[in-house]
Amino acid sequence: NKSTHIHVHTNTMPLHCSPLGVLLRCLTLLLLLLQCSQRFAGATVSVDHRDAPAAPTDSFPLLIPTPQSIRLLSDASAASSATTSSPLVIYTEPETLEDIAAGISVEISLKGCEVVHAPHSHHASAASGASSTTTYQRGDGSACGRVHKSLERFLRELTLRTGVEARSTAPPFFPTQHTSYASSASSFASTASGSFPASFVSLPNLFHLRVTCAECVSDAVPLAEEAREEAHDLFAGRDADAEQAAAGSRATLAHRPRNFASSSEAHSTSSHPSADSASSSASSSASSSSSWYPQLSSSEQYSLSVGHSGVRIDARGPSGVFRALSTLLQLVQHGEHAWEIARVEIQDEPMLPWRGLLLDTCRHFMPLPTVLRVLDSMALCKLNVLHLHLTEDQAFRVESKRYPRLHTIGGDGVYYSQEQISELVDYAADRGIRIVPEFDVPGHSSSWLVAYPELGASDLPIGAERYQFGVHRRCLNVANASTMRMVHSVFDEMTSLFPDRFVHVGGDEAHCAYWSSNDEIRALADREGLYSPLSLQQHFLGELEQHLSEHDRIVIGWDELFSQSLSKEVVVQTWRGSKAIYETSGGGWRSILSNGLYLDHMNSAEAHYGMNVDFPGDFFLGGEACMWSEYVTELNVESRLWPRAFGIAERLWSNKPASYGLTTLRQRSASLAQLAELLGSQHRQFQLPLLRRMLGSNDPVALPALQMLVDALWPLNRVNGPIKHSSLSPMNRLTDIAVPDSDLVYSLQKTVESLSTDDADLRVRLLNECRSLFSRLALVHSILVVRTESNPVGPFWSAEVLPVAQLLQECGKIALESLDRYENGTTLPSEERSQHRAVLLRAIDYREGQVRIGIAEALLAFFEWAYQRPLYAR
């Protein structure tokens, strides 16, 4: 065929390609052109040399949060040698023993350990009045101990990221006066002759880890010889762990840090008289006086440099190391033949020191494994505060050894033990995340009152209505001295479990209907001139704040507690509008923004990303995304957090305006979400088990159809919905499985936007993708009806699932017909076109079952494009 056109698409040669590889590629291309010329005589042969995507600039598309300053090393900036501009390669199939033994060096320089004492003391000596002077030891909980664990975790996460085993050659801790041992393993390899046998192809990549710290130069010993022996064991194929178990003397590849004790590091602090002997011994496991915990003042600044053979990180403290390793993990990307790390120099620090996430554990309980997974994803996107909402009308979620009825009756026996709180606090500290607890008073306190009715302002019993969501009318008796003593005692015990100085006291929505009829409260109001519920609440919280400040605690409260007489030490968290931010910050009160960052309202990622988080003044600390759990459970909570919270994390970290990264937000969030999933997040995996539960079977035909239906939906904000729910309501409907910002919805939106391209080949591919999608949508209802005729599938099936499936199927058929007419060059009479448009508009307005058809707008956009664009002949 004389008119055949043959297009050969090639890519730009990667910088790390060897000269032999370049030669082979050229020969292959010439051979291909020769064969084409012989087979298609007279045909036009053209070579379309398509450049690879341009190297990322300051808006590096793979990082959330975006670094404040990032410079990619190019030939211009690294002209000294060709290798300096090549990416750092993580070999998947190294060719020689030297390739393995050389490994990759990771050097970390700490300017200081930031050794700080917790605002309380978790040992019996403090409780008994003994001296609070403590000798700090560098164990697992020390600053450098946590850095060491972060390196171990980084290697484990890198293995999950790449599928290539990454292991350390030796313990990372060396004093500054000793030289690096990074060459120890390679020096052994240089004595090896020839290449390694085939059995070594799957050997791990070796990482030479070295940490130097200005405060850790004593009592350390060089371990280069030990590193060399371990490398020998690895290359010889022996199991170092088994040998250590047998000999009891050899160290393994996964070392623990040495326990360095320094008498010069004794620090003095006031003891915290918050617990009696029983509670002191019970809470002693929650922390250790030798442990390091992140604080508001902890520096997160770091510099990261990726060279041709390794990585260097400089940080002022452990938190900076954690943030740098998070960035480094995200820099690991697919290369042509291996995983690679881009050659970059990064100078980075957060814009705001308080970047938090509120997690409500009361309306629906969040088990410890769920919270730990949330912490992992928070560390990935550099959020540094987990605000745990631990008491509510529905439940009291922490074990109290002083008042056990709080968690057994008030919490219905579903709670975190004090040992679990200890594990949670340490797990968070290992990731540079602070845990700030909230114990909400005087409102939202039905769980207190059902356990200890004498605390309330009314004698009326509390029944099952406490499980209802909304604002309850019963509150604590703010005028009773016994109530105040117990509240103070509970806060003393609870705060002893958390090393952070900040504690949240709630203070919102105290609309108590019984304060005005209580004699004690009326007498207090007359005596103090408190003639409104708000003023009574502020008086109560003022006394609590004074008590907590005497024990070195800083109070946070919701913006209802704000008044001009409020102590300047109190931090105000705003949720009712940004106006309060200007009032508090402008008046000298520290403030935290949550208004506009409620993830449970199911707004889009772009809506949250566009929020103003750049308020003037030095008193604005930052912001917190909020996940209230009225309508989420442990099964789907992660899908409501990620990936939308990634964008919020970037806005709180980066000093760039919202418009800077809005266009690439979805792509960058998707990249980070994929990495989070590899590390254990279940924000995507949760759907399949719930779909099987709804369907009642594992039907191979019906299950994909139901998945397609759910992916096309968007859950609505149910707070103001027509159905009143409680913590006992079933959570098994479509709205509980659908996710906001579905990948399917976003994909079709981008496809329709790209149809206006002038590239005919690209448009054909896009239209083929649309046809595949529309064909499946056009069968959703039929499949679900046929496959479930003889299998009852639950009360919501016929009322919610089938109606929305039928409407979605109609939309799919309309879109498919418009695509056929577009490709055939035919049109549709205006009357029928109006009818089709009306169906699509009805789908856009659909709000039954607390869902909307998220894909409907993209379908309408395609419909309009197909009938208004000029005809296109294939």
Buried (B, 14 or more C-beta within 10 A) or exposed (E): EEEEEBEEEBEEEBBBBEEEBEEEBEEEEEEBBEEBEEEBEEBEBEEEEEEEEEBBEEBBBBBBBBBBEBBBBEEEEBEEEEEBBBBBBBBBEBEBBBBBBBBBBBBBBBBBBBBBBBBBBBBEBBBEEEEBEBEBBBBBBBBBBBBBBBBBBBBBBBBBBBEBEBBBBBBBBBBEEBEBBBBBBBEBBEEEEEEBEEEBEEBBBBBBBBBBBEBBBEEBEEBBEBBBBBBBBBBEEEEBEEBBEEEEEBBBBEBBBBEBEBEEBEEEBEBBBBBBEEBBBBBBBBBBBBBBBBBBEBBBBBBBBBBBEBBBBBBBBBBBBBBBBBBBBBBBBEBEBBBBBBBBBBBBBBBBBBBBBBBBBBBBBBEBEBBBBBBBBBBBBBBBBBBBBBBBBBBBBBBBBBBEBBBBBBBBEBBBBBBBBBBBBBBBBBBBBBBBBBBBBBBBBBBBBBBBBEBBBBEEEBEEEBBBBEEBBBBBBBBBEEBBEBBBBBBBBBBBBBBBBBBBBBBBBBBBEBBEEBEBBBEBBEEEEBEEBBBBBBBBBBEBBEBBBEBBBBBBBBBBBBEEEBEEBBBBBBBEEBEBBBBBBBBEBBBBBBBBBBBBBBBBBBEBBBBEBBBEBEBBBBBBBBBBBBBBBBBBBBBBBBBBBBBBBBBBBBEBEBEBBBEBBBEBBBBBBEBBBBBBBBBBEBBEEBBBEBBBEEBEEBBBBBBBBBBBBBBBBBBEEEEEBBBEBEBBBBBBBBBBBBBBBBBBBEBBEEBEEEEEEEBEEBBEEBBEBBBBBBBBBEBBBEBBEEEEBBEBBEEBBBBBBBBBBBBBBBBBBBBEBBBEEEEBEEEEBEEBBEBBEBBBEBEEBBBBBBBBBBBBBBBBBBBEEEEBEE
